[in-house]
Amino acid sequence: MQEAESKLVRDSFSSVMPYLAYPQELRSLIERTLGESESVEAFIEGLKQSISEKVDTTRKTDGQIFLNELRRRLPK
């Protein structure tokens, strides 16, 4: 993944962090998924898959808050 894309992901996370119940857990998931992804699209799909496997709805909501912000910031 390009450095600009990684920065976009991290900036998006930073902007929603105050609204998350489990920010450190989501940060770990984001960093792990970033390392495995070659593009933003692959990152989003990988993160969506990981989030869907969560049982706790609060953790799923944290992931959705982040993904919504990331999608909003992506160039059209």
C-alpha positions as CSV (number, residue, x, y, z in Angstrom):
1,M,0.0,0.0,0.0
2,Q,1.3,3.5,-0.8
3,E,2.3,5.8,2.0
4,A,-0.4,8.3,1.1
5,E,-3.0,5.6,1.5
6,S,-1.6,4.4,4.8
7,K,-1.7,8.0,6.1
8,L,-5.3,8.4,4.9
9,V,-6.2,5.3,6.9
10,R,-4.4,6.5,10.1
11,D,-5.8,10.0,9.8
12,S,-9.3,8.6,9.4
13,F,-8.8,6.5,12.6
14,S,-7.5,9.5,14.5
15,S,-10.5,11.6,13.6
16,V,-13.0,9.0,14.9
17,M,-11.0,7.8,17.9
18,P,-13.0,9.9,20.4
19,Y,-16.2,8.2,19.3
20,L,-15.0,4.6,19.8
21,A,-15.6,2.4,22.8
22,Y,-12.6,0.2,22.1
23,P,-10.1,2.3,20.2
24,Q,-6.9,0.4,21.1
25,E,-8.5,-2.9,19.9
26,L,-9.5,-1.3,16.6
27,R,-6.1,0.3,16.2
28,S,-4.5,-3.2,16.5
29,L,-6.9,-4.6,13.9
30,I,-6.3,-1.7,11.5
31,E,-2.5,-2.0,11.8
32,R,-2.6,-5.8,11.2
33,T,-4.9,-5.4,8.2
34,L,-2.7,-2.5,6.8
35,G,0.3,-4.8,6.8
36,E,-1.6,-7.5,4.9
37,S,-3.2,-5.2,2.3
38,E,-1.8,-4.0,-1.0
39,S,-4.5,-1.3,-1.6
40,V,-7.1,0.7,0.2
41,E,-9.8,-1.5,-1.4
42,A,-8.2,-4.7,-0.2
43,F,-7.8,-3.1,3.3
44,I,-11.5,-2.2,3.4
45,E,-12.5,-5.6,2.4
46,G,-10.2,-7.3,4.9
47,L,-11.3,-5.0,7.7
48,K,-15.0,-5.6,6.8
49,Q,-14.4,-9.3,7.0
50,S,-12.7,-9.1,10.4
51,I,-15.4,-6.8,11.8
52,S,-18.2,-9.1,10.6
53,E,-16.6,-11.9,12.7
54,K,-17.0,-9.9,15.9
55,V,-19.7,-11.1,18.2
56,D,-20.0,-7.9,20.3
57,T,-22.1,-5.3,18.5
58,T,-20.2,-2.4,20.1
59,R,-17.0,-3.6,18.5
60,K,-18.8,-4.0,15.2
61,T,-20.1,-0.4,15.6
62,D,-16.6,0.9,16.2
63,G,-15.5,-0.7,13.0
64,Q,-18.4,0.7,11.0
65,I,-17.7,4.2,12.4
66,F,-14.1,4.0,11.2
67,L,-15.0,2.5,7.8
68,N,-17.6,5.2,7.2
69,E,-15.1,7.9,7.9
70,L,-12.5,6.3,5.7
71,R,-14.9,5.9,2.8
72,R,-16.0,9.6,3.2
73,R,-12.3,10.7,2.9
74,L,-11.5,8.5,-0.2
75,P,-11.1,10.4,-3.4
76,K,-14.1,10.0,-5.6
